[in-house]
Amino acid sequence: MAFRDMSTPLKHVRGLGPAKSGTEQFWRQRLTAIANVPLVIAFVLIVVALLGRNHAAVVQILGSPLIAIIMLLFIISVTTHMRIGMQVIIEDYVHDEARKFILLIANTFFAVAVGLASAFAILMLSFKV
C-alpha cells in the first residue's frame, strides 16, 4: 500500500509541512540544550563557590570579567531555551488561535524581561555602578 500525501497543492508550492515551519526551531532548542550543559555546570560551580561568602566577596566574584561573561552566556542560553520550550507547549496544547497568539506574545515578553533583568544585574556588578 502506497503512502498517500494529504497535503494541498498550495502547501507543496509553499513548501510547508504540517507544523507550518521547518526544523529551525527544533535545532535551535537542541543547540541551546547542548550549550546549557556546560553553562549550567559552570553556574552551579559558581553558586557553590559563593556559598558562605560575604556580600563584598560575592560582588567581586560576580563582577569579574570571566564570571560575568559565563553568567551572561548562561542567561542568554537558558532564557532562549525557556522561550522555545514554552512556545512549543503553547503551540501544541492551546487550540484557540486568539488565545495562542496572546500567550505566545506573553511568553516572548516574559523571556525577554527575565533575560534583560538578569543581564542588567550582572552588568551592574561587572561595571560596579
N, C-alpha and C positions, 0 to 999 in steps of 0.2 A: 504494500500500500504506500503510495507516494505521499509526501508531505504537501499539504495544500496551504498556500500562503493566503492569509486572511487580510493582508494589508490592502488599503485602497491604492489605486494608481497614483493619486496625489502624494501619498506617503512615499511611494517609490521615487517619485520625481524629487521630492524634498530630501529624501534620504533619512527620514525619521523613523525610528523604531517605536515600540510600544511606550517607552518612557519619554518620548519626545526629545531626547537628548542622547548624546554619545556617552562614552565611558570616562569622560574627563573628570566628572565629579567622583566616580568610583576610584580612579587612580589618585586623585588629589587627597582623598581620605586615607588611602593606603600609604601614600607618601608621608602625610602628617603623622600617621600611626607609627611608621618606621622612625621618623625624626623624634617622636615623643619618647621612644625607649631610652636613648642616652640622655635626653634632656630631663626626663622625669627622674632618672637615676641621679643626675647631677643636682637637680632641685632637692631631692631627698637628702643627699650628702651635705648640701649647703645648709639646709634647715637643721640637720643633726649637728653640724659644726657650730651652729648659732645657739643651740640649747645651753642654757645656763650663763650666757654672756650678758653683760650689762648693755644698756641702750647705746652707749657710745661705741662699743665694740661692734655691735650689730650694724650700726650706721656705717662704720668704717669698712667692714667686710662687704656689705651690700653695695657700697659706693665705689668699690674698687673696679677698674675698667673690665677686667676679665669676668668677674662675677656678674657685673651689670649686663654685659653682652650675653652671657649664658642665660640670665634671667629674662632678658628681652626676647631672645630666641625661643625660650620656653613659653613665654606669654603668647607670642605670635603663633606658634605651632599648636598649642593647646586650644586657644580660642578659635582658630580656624577649624581644627578638628571638631570642636564642640558645635560650631555653627553648621558644618556639613552634616554631622550626625543628627542633629535636631531637624535639619531640613529634610533629610531622608525620612525620618519618623513622621513629620508633618505631611509630607507628600504621600506617604503610604497609608496613613490612618485617618486623615481628615478629608472627607469627601465633598463637603460643601465648598465650592470654589471661592466664594467671598471670604469665608472663614479661613480657608487655606491661605489666601493672599495676605490677609491681615496677620496671621500667625507667622508667615514667612518674613514679612517686614519686621515684626516684633522680634523674631529670632535674630535677624541680622543686626538690628539696633542694639539688642541686649549683648550680643557677642562683641560688637564694636565698643560699647560702653565699658564692658568688663576689661577688654584689652587696653583701651585708652587709659582707664583709671589705674590699672596695674602698671602700664608702661610709664605713666606720669609719676607714680610713686618711686619707681626705680630711677628714673631720670632725675628726680628731685634729690634723691640720696646721692646719686652719682656726681651731680654738679654742686652738691652741698648748698642748695638755695634755701 
